[in-house]
Amino acid sequence: MSASYIPPCCSAPSHAWLLPTRLDGACMVSSRFDPALWHEEQFALAGIAPARGVAKRQSEFLAGRICAREALVQLRGEPGVPAVGEDGAPQWPGGVVGSITHGQGRALAVVAPAQRIQGLGLDIETLLPPARAERLQGEILSADELRRLDGLDEIERAQAITLTFSIKESLFKALYPLVGRRFYFHDAELLEHDASGNARLRLLIDLSTDWRSGALLDGQFACFDERLLSLVAIPAAR
């Protein structure tokens, strides 16, 4: 395995923290990727098991695993590449929690020690155009969330819908490994968010004995390059 090989389809990884509040002990790595520069042998050179699919899928998967590898080096001082579980989720080394996201030429990974954080969910989305946001809002937002859009102009509405979509994706990634159960957009609610990039969510169904309807979770988000990045981190139980 080459622990330092960066394939031509990926930019040099950045270790900048791209969200408002840095998590204690966590590491974030991001990279840009270009499917036009991807070739199959780049997986072998990087020591990463290949994915299936077209060049776009292959290049984004590779870029995400490169980010995860670099984040694990930063966290533990040694490389590692999470395998793909039977459910498609990354399988992180013991004592580590993490999350990977990619889309529209950007890949990111975040990792943290499990003794500090028990769940991490990271998601990046391109900001939805107003017309597409309007079409999707009913699939993503609850009735209460829709009412909170009243009074917003079409750009503000599209941003709010993108945020709701993204942070619910992050919530799923953070909670799914803990509850072992799939849930959907209408099973959680974005209660509030502010201009500083803080957000609060509430579960609307029981997922386990520890995660019941009404449970509150905090998240954060940031907008850059016409994209929205969100993160849900669940502190370890004390």
Secondary structure, 3 states (H helix, E strand, C coil): CCCCCCCCCECCCECCCCCCCCCCCCEEEEEEECHHHCCCHHHHHHCCCCCCCCHHHHHHHHHHHHHHHHHHHHHHCCCCCCEECCCCCEECCCCEEEEEEEECCEEEEEEEECCCEEEEEEEEEECCCHHHHHHHHHHHCCHHHHHCCCCCCHHHHHHHHHHHHHHHHHHHHHHHHHHCCCCCHHHEEEEEECCCCEEEEEECCCCCCCCCCCCEEEEEEEEECCEEEEEEEEECCC
